[in-house]
């Protein structure tokens, strides 16, 4: 089954926050650092700055090698009330042979603590839960990223081990069965940070 290239959103959301696919030519321009002629929605300082530079290079190469990954990977978190990208979120790729997808999200530091990471994670969990090829959602988070760990704790993710990532260092691996995925967690934290958005 294919995945939608249309914006992803929660059907019952009252905020209108959605995840928009990045056009391939824009993704490659970001990956090459060629941002002079980009639409302002893509050319903001967070998206074109050093915090996302490695992400665009990685995703541009990924889509160059596997074009079918494009609908699954990094999207813009759009707040329609601001009409601006407030961050990025998506999966690291389509489900693997075991039905696992890994989530990643990163919110502009100037716009954190406003619930954007939570809303992005809820959208990603909803997409995973409703896609027949997905059985497990994974998040890998640095042990010192307390805010992101608190966020996923509210959704029932279970620690499964750890790994070493060349970009992010030591990461704790968390997983959630989509059968257990709840897109309306009862966590009371309002954290916005990032979970290994590669």
N, CA, C and O of each residue as an XYZ file, in Angstrom:
792
protein
N       0.844     -1.185      0.000
C       0.000      0.000      0.000
C       0.886      1.245      0.000
O       1.919      1.285      0.669
N       0.478      2.238     -0.743
C       1.243      3.481     -0.796
C       0.875      4.383      0.373
O      -0.108      4.153      1.077
N       1.676      5.398      0.557
C       1.442      6.374      1.622
C       1.057      7.696      0.957
O       1.542      8.010     -0.130
N       0.211      8.448      1.591
C      -0.278      9.697      1.019
C       0.828     10.744      0.901
O       1.660     10.904      1.794
N       0.809     11.444     -0.221
C       1.711     12.577     -0.401
C       1.037     13.875      0.037
O       1.671     14.930      0.065
N      -0.237     13.793      0.375
C      -0.976     14.958      0.853
C      -0.540     15.289      2.285
O       0.091     14.462      2.943
N      -0.870     16.492      2.774
C      -0.520     16.815      4.161
C      -1.130     15.802      5.131
O      -2.268     15.365      4.956
N      -0.365     15.441      6.143
C      -0.854     14.554      7.201
C      -1.345     15.427      8.345
O      -0.705     16.413      8.711
N      -2.486     15.052      8.902
C      -3.044     15.790     10.038
C      -3.904     14.836     10.854
O      -4.235     13.738     10.406
N      -4.255     15.266     12.036
C      -5.179     14.482     12.854
C      -6.597     14.886     12.489
O      -6.906     16.077     12.457
N      -7.463     13.922     12.214
C      -8.832     14.258     11.810
C      -9.575     15.124     12.821
O     -10.351     15.996     12.433
N      -9.350     14.898     14.092
C     -10.109     15.621     15.112
C      -9.353     16.806     15.699
O      -9.767     17.344     16.726
N      -8.272     17.220     15.083
C      -7.455     18.304     15.629
C      -8.151     19.642     15.474
O      -8.753     19.932     14.440
N      -8.060     20.451     16.516
C      -8.630     21.793     16.433
C      -7.551     22.840     16.143
O      -7.870     24.017     15.976
N      -6.284     22.430     16.081
C      -5.208     23.389     15.826
C      -4.905     23.542     14.345
O      -4.408     24.583     13.915
N      -5.201     22.514     13.565
C      -4.894     22.557     12.144
C      -3.441     22.282     11.809
O      -3.059     22.328     10.640
N      -2.618     21.996     12.818
C      -1.212     21.685     12.551
C      -1.149     20.456     11.652
O      -1.869     19.482     11.873
N      -0.292     20.503     10.642
C      -0.170     19.385      9.710
C       1.277     19.217      9.288
O       2.107     20.107      9.475
N       1.564     18.047      8.712
C       2.899     17.723      8.220
C       2.854     17.702      6.699
O       2.163     16.876      6.102
N       3.591     18.609      6.078
C       3.590     18.747      4.621
C       4.839     18.129      4.007
O       5.956     18.352      4.474
N       4.629     17.357      2.965
C       5.735     16.774      2.219
C       6.544     17.886      1.558
O       5.986     18.861      1.054
N       7.850     17.728      1.567
C       8.742     18.709      0.954
C       8.956     18.307     -0.506
O       9.372     17.180     -0.776
N       8.678     19.212     -1.453
C       8.897     18.870     -2.860
C      10.344     18.419     -3.090
O      11.275     18.944     -2.480
N      10.512     17.445     -3.972
C      11.834     16.856     -4.190
C      12.881     17.896     -4.577
O      14.009     17.849     -4.085
N      12.518     18.837     -5.456
C      13.501     19.841     -5.866
C      13.911     20.728     -4.695
O      15.060     21.165     -4.623
N      12.988     20.997     -3.781
C      13.309     21.788     -2.589
C      14.209     20.980     -1.661
O      15.172     21.509     -1.106
N      13.894     19.701     -1.496
C      14.719     18.829     -0.657
C      16.160     18.796     -1.169
O      17.102     18.894     -0.384
N      16.329     18.658     -2.482
C      17.679     18.625     -3.052
C      18.372     19.986     -2.925
O      19.581     20.044     -2.699
N      17.618     21.073     -3.068
C      18.215     22.407     -2.888
C      18.685     22.590     -1.446
O      19.781     23.097     -1.207
N      17.854     22.175     -0.487
C      18.257     22.257      0.920
C      19.485     21.384      1.171
O      20.403     21.786      1.885
N      19.497     20.190      0.581
C      20.629     19.284      0.749
C      21.920     19.838      0.181
O      23.003     19.548      0.690
N      21.809     20.637     -0.874
C      22.989     21.236     -1.505
C      23.337     22.596     -0.904
O      24.348     23.199     -1.267
N      22.492     23.080      0.022
C      22.728     24.400      0.604
C      22.395     25.531     -0.344
O      22.820     26.666     -0.129
N      21.640     25.240     -1.391
C      21.269     26.220     -2.409
C      19.906     26.808     -2.050
O      18.888     26.433     -2.633
N      19.893     27.718     -1.100
C      18.630     28.203     -0.540
C      18.249     29.610     -0.996
O      17.201     30.115     -0.592
N      19.060     30.248     -1.815
C      18.823     31.642     -2.197
C      17.478     31.856     -2.878
O      16.853     32.899     -2.685
N      17.020     30.891     -3.670
C      15.793     31.087     -4.441
C      14.599     30.313     -3.895
O      13.594     30.154     -4.588
N      14.700     29.834     -2.665
C      13.600     29.060     -2.091
C      12.478     29.964     -1.605
O      12.704     31.102     -1.194
N      11.273     29.435     -1.661
C      10.114     30.095     -1.077
C      10.408     30.357      0.401
O      11.070     29.543      1.045
N       9.934     31.472      0.949
C      10.223     31.800      2.351
C       9.825     30.715      3.357
O      10.433     30.621      4.423
N       8.829     29.903      3.043
C       8.439     28.855      3.987
C       9.575     27.850      4.191
O       9.687     27.245      5.258
N      10.414     27.674      3.171
C      11.540     26.743      3.269
C      12.840     27.438      3.656
O      13.767     26.789      4.141
N      12.914     28.725      3.452
C      14.175     29.447      3.621
C      14.275     30.150      4.971
O      14.985     31.149      5.092
N      13.578     29.646      5.983
C      13.708     30.291      7.289
C      15.019     29.862      7.954
O      15.579     28.826      7.596
N      15.508     30.633      8.904
C      16.825     30.360      9.498
C      16.958     28.985     10.151
O      18.041     28.399     10.130
N      15.893     28.468     10.722
C      15.974     27.143     11.343
C      16.189     26.068     10.285
O      17.083     25.233     10.419
N      15.373     26.086      9.235
C      15.459     25.049      8.205
C      16.757     25.115      7.411
O      17.269     24.082      6.979
N      17.291     26.305      7.213
C      18.511     26.451      6.416
C      19.766     26.539      7.275
O      20.872     26.645      6.746
N      19.605     26.496      8.585
C      20.743     26.634      9.484
C      21.455     25.327      9.770
O      21.089     24.276      9.244
N      22.472     25.402     10.606
C      23.309     24.232     10.887
C      22.571     23.095     11.591
O      22.977     21.939     11.473
N      21.499     23.397     12.318
C      20.772     22.347     13.033
C      20.105     21.356     12.076
O      19.922     20.189     12.421
N      19.745     21.811     10.892
C      19.082     20.931      9.917
C      19.950     20.592      8.708
O      19.549     19.773      7.881
N      21.114     21.196      8.589
C      21.966     21.001      7.417
C      22.247     19.530      7.129
O      22.061     19.076      6.000
N      22.689     18.788      8.127
C      22.999     17.360      7.958
C      21.758     16.565      7.574
O      21.835     15.605      6.807
N      20.608     16.977      8.116
C      19.356     16.284      7.820
C      19.035     16.373      6.335
O      18.683     15.369      5.717
N      19.153     17.564      5.755
C      18.818     17.747      4.339
C      19.784     16.994      3.445
O      19.368     16.405      2.447
N      21.065     17.003      3.782
C      22.030     16.240      2.974
C      21.677     14.754      2.988
O      21.693     14.083      1.956
N      21.358     14.259      4.186
C      21.025     12.842      4.331
C      19.749     12.491      3.563
O      19.724     11.510      2.819
N      18.700     13.282      3.736
C      17.422     12.991      3.085
C      17.502     13.173      1.568
O      16.884     12.411      0.825
N      18.248     14.160      1.105
C      18.412     14.351     -0.336
C      19.077     13.126     -0.956
O      18.641     12.641     -2.000
N      20.122     12.631     -0.320
C      20.799     11.426     -0.820
C      19.869     10.220     -0.760
O      19.858      9.395     -1.674
N      19.092     10.118      0.310
C      18.166      8.993      0.460
C      17.151      8.972     -0.677
O      16.924      7.928     -1.289
N      16.545     10.113     -0.960
C      15.540     10.183     -2.023
C      16.188      9.986     -3.392
O      15.565      9.431     -4.298
N      17.431     10.434     -3.549
C      18.145     10.184     -4.801
C      18.346      8.699     -5.052
O      18.282      8.243     -6.194
N      18.590      7.945     -3.988
C      18.812      6.497     -4.102
C      17.523      5.687     -4.066
O      17.447      4.615     -4.665
N      16.516      6.187     -3.374
C      15.249      5.456     -3.211
C      14.090      6.452     -3.283
O      13.558      6.842     -2.244
N      13.686      6.871     -4.490
C      12.635      7.879     -4.637
C      11.331      7.529     -3.921
O      10.594      8.423     -3.507
N      11.041      6.240     -3.774
C       9.817      5.826     -3.096
C       9.785      6.163     -1.617
O       8.725      6.110     -0.994
N      10.934      6.509     -1.043
C      10.982      6.896      0.376
C      10.407      8.289      0.611
O      10.012      8.609      1.732
N      10.355      9.120     -0.427
C      10.010     10.535     -0.280
C       8.741     10.805      0.527
O       8.774     11.679      1.393
N       7.623     10.109      0.298
C       6.425     10.431      1.077
C       6.549     10.103      2.567
O       5.818     10.658      3.387
N       7.464      9.211      2.916
C       7.605      8.782      4.308
C       8.503      9.692      5.133
O       8.305      9.832      6.340
N       9.472     10.300      4.501
C      10.531     10.959      5.272
C      10.156     12.374      5.699
O       9.012     12.807      5.558
N      11.130     13.062      6.211
C      10.990     14.382      6.815
C      10.012     15.287      6.075
O      10.117     15.510      4.869
N       9.059     15.797      6.846
C       8.078     16.762      6.355
C       8.173     18.022      7.210
O       8.803     18.023      8.267
N       7.549     19.079      6.745
C       7.500     20.304      7.534
C       6.333     20.245      8.498
O       5.239     19.816      8.129
N       6.558     20.672      9.731
C       5.463     20.865     10.684
C       4.944     22.276     10.418
O       5.655     23.258     10.630
N       3.714     22.369      9.956
C       3.124     23.660      9.599
C       2.047     24.032     10.608
O       1.138     23.251     10.886
N       2.166     25.237     11.150
C       1.116     25.803     11.991
C       0.379     26.819     11.128
O       0.923     27.885     10.841
N      -0.859     26.510     10.704
C      -1.563     27.412      9.797
C      -1.878     28.771     10.426
O      -2.094     29.748      9.708
N      -1.904     28.841     11.755
C      -2.151     30.132     12.397
C      -0.941     31.054     12.257
O      -1.075     32.276     12.313
N       0.230     30.466     12.077
C       1.455     31.245     11.868
C       1.844     31.280     10.397
O       2.623     32.135      9.975
N       1.299     30.349      9.615
C       1.642     30.187      8.202
C       3.154     30.076      8.019
O       3.754     30.716      7.156
N       3.741     29.234      8.871
C       5.183     29.059      8.838
C       5.524     27.637      9.262
O       4.770     26.996      9.994
N       6.668     27.154      8.794
C       7.166     25.859      9.257
C       7.772     26.065     10.641
O       8.665     26.894     10.820
N       7.284     25.311     11.608
C       7.771     25.439     12.981
C       8.759     24.336     13.328
O       9.355     24.342     14.405
N       8.930     23.394     12.413
C       9.850     22.289     12.651
C       9.741     21.272     11.540
O       9.152     21.528     10.490
N      10.326     20.104     11.793
C      10.298     18.999     10.839
C       9.931     17.720     11.573
O      10.251     17.552     12.750
N       9.260     16.827     10.873
C       8.884     15.539     11.461
C       8.611     14.558     10.336
O       8.212     14.945      9.237
N       8.828     13.305     10.620
C       8.547     12.267      9.640
C       9.115     10.946     10.102
O       9.542     10.793     11.246
N       9.110     10.015      9.204
C       9.716      8.714      9.462
C      11.090      8.698      8.804
O      11.373      9.516      7.929
N      11.926      7.786      9.218
C      13.252      7.663      8.612
C      13.174      6.975      7.259
O      14.141      6.992      6.496
N      12.048      6.380      6.960
C      11.831      5.695      5.696
C      10.572      4.866      5.797
O       9.896      4.897      6.825
N      10.237      4.119      4.746
C       9.064      3.245      4.792
C       9.298      2.096      5.770
O      10.418      1.900      6.241
N       8.247      1.339      6.076
C       8.408      0.211      7.001
C       9.439     -0.789      6.485
O       9.505     -1.072      5.289
N      10.239     -1.315      7.406
C      11.188     -2.357      7.012
C      10.446     -3.681      6.885
O       9.224     -3.728      7.026
N      11.181     -4.755      6.620
C      10.550     -6.064      6.402
C       9.792     -6.565      7.624
O       8.910     -7.414      7.493
N      10.115     -6.059      8.798
C       9.395     -6.438     10.013
C       8.240     -5.507     10.339
O       7.562     -5.691     11.350
N       8.007     -4.506      9.492
C       6.908     -3.570      9.725
C       7.253     -2.441     10.679
O       6.355     -1.827     11.256
N       8.550     -2.152     10.858
C       8.964     -1.097     11.779
C       9.243      0.200     11.022
O       9.878      0.202      9.967
N       8.749      1.300     11.589
C       9.106      2.641     11.124
C       9.685      3.396     12.310
O       9.282      3.183     13.454
N      10.632      4.280     12.025
C      11.224      5.095     13.088
C      10.800      6.538     12.899
O      10.889      7.083     11.798
N      10.338      7.156     13.983
C       9.917      8.551     13.939
C      11.090      9.466     14.259
O      12.040      9.087     14.943
N      10.990     10.665     13.745
C      11.934     11.717     14.080
C      11.204     13.041     14.018
O      10.319     13.230     13.183
N      11.571     13.956     14.895
C      10.956     15.275     14.904
C      11.937     16.257     15.507
O      12.775     15.896     16.334
N      11.823     17.490     15.086
C      12.703     18.549     15.568
C      11.935     19.856     15.409
O      11.420     20.157     14.332
N      11.864     20.624     16.485
C      11.127     21.888     16.475
C      12.123     23.042     16.571
O      13.113     22.965     17.299
N      11.846     24.101     15.832
C      12.662     25.311     15.883
C      12.830     25.721     17.348
O      11.832     25.883     18.049
N      14.059     25.891     17.825
C      14.271     26.257     19.234
C      13.508     27.507     19.662
O      13.133     27.632     20.828
N      13.275     28.430     18.737
C      12.531     29.650     19.067
C      11.039     29.376     19.294
O      10.330     30.222     19.839
N      10.568     28.208     18.880
C       9.134     27.908     18.946
C       8.833     26.672     19.793
O       7.752     26.094     19.676
N       9.755     26.269     20.625
C       9.534     25.092     21.472
C       8.626     25.442     22.641
O       8.358     26.608     22.928
N       8.162     24.382     23.307
C       7.280     24.484     24.481
C       5.905     25.041     24.104
O       5.266     25.734     24.896
N       5.467     24.730     22.897
C       4.139     25.152     22.433
C       3.319     23.966     21.947
O       2.244     24.144     21.373
N       3.822     22.758     22.176
C       3.079     21.557     21.819
C       3.285     21.043     20.410
O       2.609     20.097     20.005
N       4.190     21.630     19.649
C       4.376     21.201     18.260
C       4.938     19.786     18.145
O       4.497     19.018     17.291
N       5.899     19.434     18.987
C       6.461     18.074     18.924
C       5.383     17.051     19.272
O       5.295     15.998     18.641
N       4.573     17.356     20.264
C       3.481     16.455     20.655
C       2.507     16.263     19.491
O       2.127     15.137     19.170
N       2.113     17.362     18.867
C       1.173     17.261     17.749
C       1.783     16.490     16.583
O       1.105     15.683     15.947
N       3.059     16.737     16.303
C       3.726     16.011     15.215
C       3.789     14.523     15.531
O       3.510     13.695     14.663
N       4.153     14.173     16.765
C       4.220     12.763     17.146
C       2.845     12.111     17.038
O       2.736     10.981     16.563
N       1.804     12.800     17.467
C       0.455     12.242     17.368
C       0.061     11.996     15.908
O      -0.568     10.985     15.595
N       0.428     12.907     15.030
C       0.135     12.710     13.607
C       0.898     11.497     13.083
O       0.327     10.665     12.377
N       2.178     11.390     13.420
C       2.978     10.250     12.963
C       2.426      8.936     13.494
O       2.379      7.944     12.765
N       2.007      8.916     14.754
C       1.422      7.695     15.317
C       0.122      7.337     14.607
O      -0.156      6.160     14.377
N      -0.669      8.338     14.261
C      -1.922      8.083     13.545
C      -1.643      7.510     12.153
O      -2.308      6.565     11.727
N      -0.672      8.070     11.451
C      -0.299      7.546     10.127
C       0.168      6.102     10.260
O      -0.244      5.240      9.484
N       1.027      5.837     11.242
C       1.543      4.475     11.439
C       0.418      3.511     11.797
O       0.349      2.400     11.271
N      -0.454      3.942     12.687
C      -1.542      3.080     13.160
C      -2.501      2.702     12.037
O      -3.068      1.609     12.046
N      -2.682      3.589     11.080
C      -3.659      3.335     10.021
C      -3.043      2.723      8.763
O      -3.768      2.417      7.816
N      -1.731      2.541      8.734
C      -1.089      1.946      7.560
C      -0.920      0.447      7.792
O      -0.322      0.051      8.792
N      -1.432     -0.398      6.892
C      -1.426     -1.845      7.129
C      -0.040     -2.494      7.168
O       0.103     -3.597      7.696
N       0.974     -1.835      6.624
C       2.313     -2.430      6.614
C       3.119     -2.125      7.875
O       4.204     -2.675      8.066
N       2.598     -1.255      8.733
C       3.339     -0.848      9.933
C       2.841     -1.628     11.142
O       1.641     -1.689     11.410
N       3.783     -2.222     11.863
C       3.453     -2.945     13.096
C       4.107     -2.331     14.335
O       3.589     -2.449     15.445
N       5.252     -1.675     14.130
C       6.001     -1.133     15.261
C       6.500      0.264     14.924
O       6.952      0.526     13.809
N       6.409      1.161     15.911
C       6.967      2.504     15.777
C       8.151      2.595     16.732
O       8.049      2.231     17.904
N       9.265      3.083     16.220
C      10.485      3.221     17.024
C      10.848      4.697     17.150
O      10.626      5.490     16.235
N      11.407      5.042     18.296
C      12.021      6.357     18.508
C      13.366      6.108     19.167
O      13.459      5.314     20.103
N      14.406      6.774     18.692
C      15.722      6.668     19.318
C      16.092      8.051     19.831
O      16.064      9.035     19.092
N      16.441      8.106     21.120
C      16.606      9.397     21.787
C      17.858      9.382     22.648
O      18.142      8.404     23.339
N      18.594     10.467     22.598
C      19.770     10.628     23.445
C      19.352     10.538     24.912
O      18.316     11.089     25.285
N      20.136      9.855     25.752
C      19.765      9.711     27.164
C      19.598     11.042     27.890
O      18.843     11.123     28.860
N      20.287     12.083     27.439
C      20.172     13.372     28.128
C      19.058     14.258     27.570
O      18.896     15.392     28.022
N      18.293     13.768     26.605
C      17.176     14.531     26.048
C      15.921     14.216     26.864
O      15.044     13.469     26.431
N      15.864     14.804     28.046
C      14.797     14.519     29.004
C      13.424     14.885     28.443
O      12.459     14.147     28.639
N      13.333     16.001     27.757
C      12.036     16.452     27.243
C      11.461     15.474     26.221
O      10.275     15.151     26.272
N      12.286     15.006     25.304
C      11.789     14.076     24.290
C      11.446     12.726     24.903
O      10.478     12.083     24.497
N      12.231     12.299     25.872
C      11.914     11.040     26.553
C      10.590     11.164     27.304
O       9.792     10.226     27.306
N      10.351     12.297     27.932
C       9.086     12.513     28.638
C       7.914     12.507     27.657
O       6.838     11.997     27.968
N       8.129     13.069     26.488
C       7.065     13.099     25.482
C       6.650     11.691     25.083
O       5.462     11.373     25.123
N       7.591     10.845     24.700
C       7.203      9.514     24.232
C       6.701      8.626     25.359
O       5.913      7.710     25.121
N       7.150      8.887     26.590
C       6.649      8.104     27.729
C       5.130      8.183     27.827
O       4.481      7.219     28.232
N       4.566      9.321     27.460
C       3.128      9.504     27.545
C       2.339      8.699     26.528
O       1.111      8.648     26.600
N       3.020      8.073     25.588
C       2.342      7.317     24.537
C       2.565      5.820     24.636
O       2.121      5.071     23.767
N       3.242      5.375     25.674
C       3.405      3.946     25.892
C       4.615      3.305     25.247
O       4.702      2.078     25.201
N       5.554      4.097     24.747
C       6.787      3.525     24.199
C       7.536      2.791     25.304
O       7.547      3.223     26.456
N       8.161      1.676     24.937
C       8.894      0.836     25.884
C      10.363      0.815     25.480
O      10.688      0.665     24.302
N      11.251      0.965     26.465
C      12.685      0.920     26.186
C      13.079     -0.483     25.748
O      12.730     -1.467     26.400
N      13.820     -0.570     24.623
C      14.206     -1.862     24.058
C      15.714     -2.062     23.986
O      16.169     -3.122     23.554
N      16.487     -1.088     24.392
C      17.940     -1.216     24.328
C      18.560      0.111     23.969
O      17.950      1.166     24.142
N      19.786      0.049     23.464
C      20.450      1.271     23.045
C      21.314      0.997     21.827
O      21.574     -0.152     21.470
N      21.753      2.081     21.197
C      22.582      1.980     20.006
C      23.521      3.170     19.962
O      23.333      4.159     20.671
N      24.532      3.058     19.118
C      25.434      4.171     18.867
C      25.121      4.724     17.484
O      25.084      3.984     16.501
N      24.896      6.029     17.418
C      24.623      6.697     16.157
C      25.792      7.633     15.851
O      26.193      8.421     16.707
N      26.334      7.552     14.648
C      27.495      8.373     14.294
C      27.205      9.868     14.370
O      28.111     10.655     14.642
N      25.983     10.265     14.138
C      25.613     11.683     14.183
C      25.254     12.129     15.598
O      25.677     13.195     16.044
N      24.471     11.310     16.302
C      23.911     11.719     17.593
C      24.556     11.061     18.804
O      24.249     11.443     19.934
N      25.436     10.090     18.612
C      26.060      9.409     19.750
C      25.152      8.326     20.317
O      24.375      7.704     19.592
N      25.262      8.112     21.622
C      24.472      7.069     22.289
C      22.991      7.440     22.275
O      22.612      8.571     22.580
N      22.169      6.463     21.916
C      20.719      6.663     21.886
C      20.023      5.487     22.561
O      20.458      4.341     22.451
N      18.946      5.790     23.255
C      18.079      4.766     23.823
C      17.027      4.441     22.766
O      16.457      5.341     22.149
N      16.775      3.149     22.564
C      15.780      2.698     21.585
C      14.464      2.447     22.313
O      14.417      1.695     23.286
N      13.405      3.079     21.838
C      12.056      2.888     22.370
C      11.175      2.375     21.242
O      11.328      2.777     20.088
N      10.253      1.485     21.584
C       9.335      0.968     20.571
C       7.911      0.909     21.109
O       7.671      0.824     22.313
N       6.993      0.959     20.175
C       5.567      0.909     20.477
C       4.885      0.081     19.398
O       5.076      0.331     18.208
N       4.091     -0.901     19.808
C       3.287     -1.660     18.855
C       2.156     -0.759     18.379
O       1.532     -0.073     19.189
N       1.881     -0.749     17.069
C       0.801      0.116     16.591
C      -0.546     -0.302     17.157
O      -1.468      0.510     17.230
N      -0.666     -1.557     17.556
C      -1.904     -1.999     18.195
C      -2.116     -1.264     19.514
O      -3.249     -1.103     19.969
N      -1.011     -0.816     20.129
C      -1.084     -0.094     21.400
C      -1.007      1.414     21.229
O      -1.115      2.151     22.209
N      -0.821      1.886     19.997
C      -0.613      3.315     19.756
C      -1.867      4.099     20.092
O      -2.957      3.813     19.595
N      -1.689      5.081     20.937
C      -2.767      5.982     21.330
C      -2.352      7.378     20.908
O      -1.345      7.898     21.388
N      -3.112      7.986     20.019
C      -2.742      9.318     19.555
C      -3.286     10.404     20.461
O      -3.217     11.584     20.118
N      -3.820     10.034     21.596
C      -4.333     11.018     22.545
C      -3.772     10.688     23.922
O      -4.512     10.297     24.825
N      -2.476     10.845     24.074
C      -1.810     10.494     25.335
C      -2.291     11.389     26.459
O      -2.704     12.529     26.249
N      -2.224     10.837     27.650
C      -2.629     11.613     28.810
C      -1.431     12.216     29.521
O      -1.513     12.547     30.704
N      -0.311     12.363     28.808
C       0.856     13.003     29.402
C       0.551     14.476     29.609
O      -0.102     15.109     28.779
N       1.028     15.016     30.719
C       0.725     16.406     31.023
C       1.894     17.338     30.741
O       1.852     18.510     31.116
N       2.924     16.844     30.095
C       4.051     17.707     29.783
C       3.800     18.415     28.468
O       3.127     17.884     27.585
N       4.342     19.610     28.342
C       4.240     20.377     27.103
C       5.641     20.560     26.559
O       6.170     21.671     26.515
N       6.234     19.447     26.143
C       7.621     19.479     25.705
C       7.692     19.561     24.200
O       6.866     18.990     23.489
N       8.674     20.267     23.732
C       8.979     20.338     22.311
C      10.480     20.299     22.177
O      11.176     21.218     22.608
N      10.964     19.268     21.599
C      12.400     19.118     21.403
C      12.609     18.300     20.156
O      11.913     18.513     19.163
N      13.538     17.377     20.172
C      13.738     16.570     18.987
C      14.088     15.147     19.344
O      14.706     14.874     20.372
N      13.681     14.252     18.478
C      14.014     12.831     18.612
C      14.726     12.412     17.343
O      14.096     12.116     16.328
N      16.003     12.391     17.411
C      16.852     11.839     16.351
C      16.271     11.994     14.956
O      16.087     11.000     14.254
N      15.984     13.196     14.547
C      15.463     13.422     13.202
C      16.615     13.365     12.222
O      17.298     14.363     11.993
N      16.829     12.185     11.640
C      17.892     11.974     10.658
C      17.298     11.695      9.317
O      18.030     11.488      8.349
